[in-house]
Amino acid sequence: MSNIQYLSQEGYDRLDAELRDLKTRGRKEIAEEIAEARAKGDLSENAEYDAAKEAQGHMETRITQLEDILANARIIDAKDLDLSKVRVLTTVTILNKKMNKEMKYTLVSPNEADFAKGKISVESPIGQALIGKEIGDAVEVKVPAGLLELEIKKIEI
């Protein structure tokens, strides 16, 4: 990966906690599962052993991903943001012109995205369309449901 990830302090802390948990509790639990499966004998036909080894591989991949993200993270303090344009960690109120409905989203790194909490990735179609735009700008966004026509009403922290 090795690309800069812009994170809030909250997002950085959450990923760091996940990494520490995987390196301690996660590795210990997987090692115990592997040891238990090994103790059952013939490894060539041991589904538990295979499953534990596969889980270990997935966990080590996630550890590597988290280490890379955190090593390349730049923590952004919301109070330092320029609110003249939509940027990562800004909260944007947009008007969906077809539905005449206002929506509010905070643009975040892909690792912090949580649609249920109104946090959308800067790499999502809507995020990409909004980045760099100003209040009053209108954008069209192609999404699976069709074409959205959005107008930026407000940019805030």
N, C-alpha and C positions, 0 to 999 in steps of 0.2 A: 504494500500500500504506500506508505511513506508520503502522504499528502497532509497538509495542514488541516486540522479539525478545529473549528471554532466552537468552544463550549462555554456554557455558563459555569459558574463555580459549582452550582448544584449538580449539573450534569457530570462534571469532572469528578466530583466526590462520589457520585453514584457508581460510575464506571470503575473508579479506584477501589471502592469497597467490594464490588463484584470480583475484581481481579484478585484482591487479597483473600477473599473467601474461596475462590477456585484453587488458589495456590496452597491453601492450608486445608480446610475442611474437604474440599472437592477432591484433591489429590489423595488425601488419607482414605476417604470413603472408597474411591476407585481401587486403590491398592488393596484394601480389605476385601472388596468383591472379587478381585483377581485371585487373591490368596485363597479365598473360600472355594472358588471354582477349580483352582489347581488341585486343591486337596481332594476333590472328588474323582481324581484319576485321569484316565485317558483324555488328553486335550484335543485329539483329532475329531472327536464326536461330542465335544462339550459345548453346548449352545450358551450356557451361562458364561463360560470363559470368553467365547467369541463376542458376546454382547458386552461384557465388561471391557474387553480390549477396544471394541468399537466406541464405547462411551468415553474411554480414556482418550482416544484419538480426537473425538469431537471436542472434549474439554481442553485438550492441549492446543487445538486450533483456535478456540475462543480465547485462551490465555494469550496466545501470540497476537491475535487481533487487538485485544485490549491493551497489551503492552505497546503495540504500534500506535494505536489511537492516542494513548496517554503521552507517549514520547513525542508525538507531533502536535499535541494540543496547545492551543492558544486560548487562554481564559479571557473572556470579554466581560468587562464590568459594564452593566447596563447604563450606569450613570455617565459613562464616557461616550455613549453613542450619539452620533449626529442624526437627528431626527428629520432632516430635510428629505431623506430618501429612505426607502425600505431597505433594511439591512438584516443580517442575521441577528437574532435576539430582539428585534423590534416587534411590537404588537401592532397589527394592521387591521383596521376596520374597513371592510370592503362591502360594496353594494352589488349583489347579484341582480343585474338589470332585468333579466327575463322574469325572475321570481319576485322582484322588488323587495328583496330581503337582505338585511345587513347581517354580515358574519364577521367574527373577530378571530384572528389567528395570530399566534406567535411563531415566527420563523426560527427554526433551530437546525442544528446539525442533524444528519440522518440518525445518529446515535441517541439523540434526545427526543425524536419525534414520538408523539403520543396523541393521535387524533382525538381520542376521548377527552383529553385535557386541552384541546385546542392548539396543540403544538404540531406544526407541519414542517416537514423537511424542506430545506432550501433547494434540495434536489428533486422535489416532487414537481409535477407540471405547474401547479398553482404557485409554489415557491419560486420556481425559475421565472415565471411570468412576472412576479411582483418585485423581485430583487432589482434595486436601482431605480424604481419608479417613485414618483412624487405624488403628493395629495392632488386629487383632481384627474390624474392620469387614468385612462381606461385601457384595459387589456382584454384580449380574447385568449382563452385557454382551452385547448383540446383535451378533454378527459374522456374516460370510457363511456360516460353517459351522453356525450355530445360536446357542443361548444358552449363554454361559459363566457358571458360578457360581464366583466367586473370593473367597478370604478373604485379607486382608492379614496376613502373618505377621511381617514385619520391614521396617523403614525405616532405611536407612543412607546413608552418603555413598559 
